[in-house]
Amino acid sequence: MKVVFAGAGAVGCHYGSRLQQAGDEVLFLARGKHLSAMQQHGLLHESEGEVLCLTVQATDDPAVVCDADVVIFSCKMTSLRKMIQSMDGKVSPDSLLITMQNGVEAPEWVASAFPEHAVAAATAFIGARLEGSGHVVHSAAGGVRLGLWQVGAGSKHLRALVEQFNAGGVPARMDGDPAAMLWRKLLWNTGFNAITAITRRFASQMCEFDETLAIVSDAMQETVAVAQAEGIAIGESDIYSHIDVTRRMGPVKTSMWQDIEAGHRTEVDYLNGLVVSRGEKHGIGTPVNRMLVSLVHAIEVQS
């Protein structure tokens, strides 16, 4: 298959590298110094003690999606609308479009922009970072779940993509309830992503102190309440599961922490901020998520 990663950050580079190693033709949409480094020197990929320098195809021209079997939107939510607009009129009707963002709105945006195309949602629990231009480090986990969101001609590619992920060493499987899948990932993010960016401490450390664990738990309780009001099948057992897994995590910097350090705009409005806005719609108070949004915005201004 020909797979285009629309966004060559740490997540896109890691998964693109894995699919290329599994035999797919992979192309990265990138920009700036990162693009130049990939074009001139390839992609340096570190994972679990293995270091590979891969010759890769990379460009800043969105027209490359015209004959792709699969287009994976791997940019941040803050860049997604612009990425979608750049592909208007360029995507093959036989393509499968996949969202791989934090938050829950991405597949809705893509499906609305491409109403005749097959759209799937993906969640990835992964620790990865760009160490520099053309250099990605994968440090933890990396499993992928995929669920069909909108049926189209490209739906046929979804099962093949799952197989290719597994062939490339990425544990992947189908999920029959993509909405719950996305909210379950959002649940972890609302609990841990913002607070790690605020404190500059690892997610596992948030579980070591009663005070921080209470904030994490309260934020996730609010998220569950809002999700259930939205008709999403998640519950308190998902909170306990996330906390239990996070206690055992290694020293992995969350995406929001990395954004703050890099001086980038964070995704907090699409994570905790979404819980606040959806809570208002349903008359549900979300004071902890509101506080986390305010604190992250204050730090963004400073950085």
C-alpha positions in Angstrom: 0.0 0.0 0.0 1.0 3.6 -0.4 0.6 5.4 2.9 0.9 9.2 3.3 1.5 10.6 6.8 0.1 14.1 6.9 2.3 15.4 9.7 5.8 14.2 10.4 6.1 14.7 14.1 7.3 12.1 16.5 4.1 10.0 16.2 3.9 10.1 12.4 7.7 9.4 12.0 7.6 6.4 14.3 4.5 4.7 12.8 5.6 5.6 9.2 9.0 4.0 9.9 7.3 0.9 11.1 5.0 0.6 8.1 8.0 1.2 5.7 9.9 -1.6 7.4 6.8 -3.8 6.9 7.0 -3.2 3.2 4.6 -0.3 2.5 5.5 2.7 0.4 5.5 5.5 2.9 5.6 9.2 2.3 5.8 12.0 4.9 4.3 15.5 4.6 6.6 17.7 6.5 8.0 21.2 6.5 11.0 23.4 7.5 14.3 22.0 8.8 12.8 18.7 9.6 11.8 18.2 6.0 15.2 19.2 4.7 16.9 16.8 7.1 14.7 13.9 6.0 15.3 14.7 2.4 19.0 15.1 2.7 20.0 12.6 5.4 17.0 10.3 5.9 15.2 9.6 9.1 17.1 8.5 12.2 14.8 6.2 14.2 15.6 5.0 17.7 13.4 2.4 19.4 14.2 0.0 22.2 17.9 0.1 21.8 17.7 -0.2 18.0 19.0 2.7 15.9 18.1 2.8 12.2 18.8 5.4 9.5 16.1 5.1 7.0 15.9 6.5 3.5 12.5 8.1 3.3 10.3 10.0 0.9 9.3 13.4 2.3 7.7 16.5 0.7 5.7 19.6 1.6 3.4 19.2 -1.4 -0.1 17.9 -0.3 -0.8 16.8 -3.9 1.1 13.5 -3.2 -2.1 12.2 -1.6 -3.7 11.9 -5.0 -2.9 8.2 -5.4 -2.5 7.2 -1.8 -4.3 4.1 -0.5 -4.2 5.5 3.0 -3.8 9.0 4.3 -3.0 9.2 8.0 -3.5 12.6 9.6 -0.7 12.6 12.1 -0.5 16.3 12.8 -1.6 18.0 16.0 -5.2 19.2 16.4 -3.9 22.7 16.2 -2.8 22.1 12.6 -5.5 19.7 11.5 -8.0 22.1 9.9 -5.3 23.7 7.8 -4.0 20.2 6.7 -7.5 19.2 5.7 -8.0 22.4 3.6 -4.7 21.8 1.9 -6.0 18.5 0.5 -9.3 19.8 -0.8 -9.8 18.2 -4.3 -6.6 16.2 -4.1 -7.6 13.0 -2.3 -8.5 9.9 -4.4 -12.0 8.6 -3.8 -10.6 5.2 -3.1 -8.4 6.4 -0.2 -8.9 5.6 3.4 -8.5 8.7 5.6 -7.4 8.1 9.2 -7.2 10.5 12.1 -4.5 10.0 14.7 -5.0 13.0 17.0 -5.6 13.5 20.7 -9.1 14.6 21.4 -12.4 13.4 19.9 -13.3 15.8 17.2 -10.8 14.9 14.4 -12.8 12.2 12.6 -15.9 14.5 12.6 -13.8 17.2 10.9 -12.4 14.9 8.3 -15.7 13.2 7.6 -17.4 16.6 7.2 -14.7 17.7 4.7 -14.7 14.4 2.8 -18.3 13.2 3.0 -17.8 10.5 0.3 -14.6 9.0 1.6 -13.9 6.2 4.0 -12.8 7.7 7.4 -11.4 5.8 10.4 -10.3 7.0 13.8 -7.1 5.7 15.5 -5.7 6.0 19.0 -2.1 5.6 19.8 -0.7 5.2 23.4 2.9 6.0 22.7 6.0 7.7 24.2 7.9 9.4 21.4 9.7 12.6 20.8 11.7 14.4 18.1 15.2 14.7 19.3 16.1 17.0 16.5 15.4 17.5 12.8 15.2 14.1 11.1 15.6 12.2 14.4 12.7 10.5 16.3 13.1 8.5 19.5 10.4 6.0 20.5 10.5 5.4 24.2 7.4 3.6 25.4 4.5 1.4 24.2 3.0 2.2 20.8 -0.1 0.1 20.3 -2.7 1.3 17.9 -6.5 0.8 17.8 -8.5 1.7 14.7 -12.2 2.0 14.2 -14.2 2.7 11.1 -16.0 6.1 11.4 -17.5 6.6 7.9 -17.9 4.0 5.2 -16.5 4.6 1.7 -14.6 2.9 -1.1 -11.4 3.0 0.9 -12.9 1.0 3.8 -11.3 -2.1 2.2 -7.8 -0.8 3.2 -8.5 -0.8 7.0 -8.0 -4.5 7.8 -4.9 -4.5 5.5 -3.5 -1.6 7.5 -4.0 -3.3 10.8 -2.1 -6.3 9.4 0.7 -4.1 8.2 1.1 -2.4 11.5 1.4 -5.8 13.2 3.9 -6.9 10.6 6.0 -3.8 11.4 6.0 -4.6 15.1 3.2 -2.3 16.2 0.4 -4.1 18.1 -2.8 -3.1 16.3 -6.4 -4.1 16.4 -9.8 -3.1 15.3 -12.3 -1.4 17.7 -16.0 -1.6 17.0 -16.8 1.5 19.0 -14.5 4.3 17.8 -16.3 7.0 19.7 -15.8 5.3 23.1 -12.2 4.5 22.0 -11.5 8.2 21.4 -13.1 9.3 24.7 -11.2 6.6 26.6 -8.0 8.1 25.3 -9.3 11.6 26.0 -9.9 10.4 29.6 -6.2 9.7 30.1 -5.3 13.0 28.5 -7.6 15.1 30.7 -6.2 13.5 33.7 -2.5 13.5 33.0 -1.5 15.6 30.0 -2.1 19.1 31.3 -1.0 18.5 34.9 2.4 17.1 33.7 2.9 20.2 31.5 2.1 22.4 34.5 4.3 20.6 37.0 7.0 19.4 34.5 6.8 16.0 36.1 6.2 12.6 34.6 2.7 11.1 34.6 3.7 8.3 36.9 4.9 10.8 39.5 1.4 12.3 39.6 0.2 9.0 41.1 2.8 9.2 44.0 1.2 12.1 45.9 -2.3 12.3 47.2 -2.6 15.9 46.2 -1.8 15.4 42.5 -3.6 12.1 42.3 -6.8 13.9 43.6 -6.5 16.4 40.7 -6.0 13.7 38.2 -8.9 11.7 39.5 -11.3 14.7 39.8 -10.5 15.7 36.2 -11.2 12.3 34.9 -14.4 12.0 37.0 -15.6 15.1 35.2 -14.7 13.7 31.9 -16.6 10.5 32.5 -19.7 12.5 33.5 -19.6 14.5 30.3 -18.9 11.5 28.2 -21.9 9.6 29.6 -24.1 12.7 29.0 -22.9 12.5 25.4 -24.0 8.8 25.3 -20.4 7.4 25.3 -19.9 4.1 27.0 -17.0 4.7 29.4 -17.1 4.6 33.2 -15.2 4.7 36.5 -13.5 1.4 35.7 -11.6 3.2 32.9 -10.3 5.7 35.4 -8.9 3.0 37.7 -7.4 1.2 34.7 -5.7 4.4 33.5 -4.2 5.2 36.9 -3.0 1.6 37.4 -1.2 1.6 34.0 0.2 5.0 34.6 1.7 4.1 37.9 4.0 1.7 36.1 5.0 4.0 33.3 8.6 5.1 32.8 9.9 8.6 32.5 8.0 9.7 29.4 7.3 13.3 28.7 3.7 13.9 27.6 2.9 15.7 24.4 1.7 18.9 26.2 4.9 19.1 28.3 6.9 18.8 25.1 4.9 21.5 23.4 5.4 23.9 26.4 9.1 23.3 26.3 9.2 23.9 22.6 7.2 27.1 22.9 4.4 25.6 20.8 0.6 26.1 21.2 -0.7 23.1 23.2 -3.8 21.0 22.5 -5.4 21.8 25.9 -8.5 23.4 24.3 -9.2 20.2 22.5 -8.7 18.0 25.6 -9.6 19.6 28.9 -11.2 22.5 27.1 -13.5 20.2 25.2 -14.7 18.7 28.5 -15.5 22.2 29.8 -17.5 23.2 26.7 -19.4 19.9 26.4 -20.0 20.1 30.1 -21.6 23.5 29.7 -23.9 22.1 27.0 -25.1 19.4 29.4 -25.2 21.6 32.5 -22.3 19.6 34.1 -19.8 21.5 36.2 -16.1 20.9 35.3 -14.1 23.1 37.7 -10.9 21.0 37.7 -10.7 20.8 33.9 -11.4 24.5 33.7 -8.6 25.2 36.2 -6.2 23.1 34.2 -7.1 24.9 31.0 -6.4 28.3 32.6 -3.1 27.2 34.1 -1.8 25.8 30.8 -2.8 29.0 28.9 -1.0 31.0 31.5 2.2 29.0 30.9 1.7 29.2 27.2 1.8 33.0 27.4 5.0 32.9 29.5 6.7 30.5 27.1 
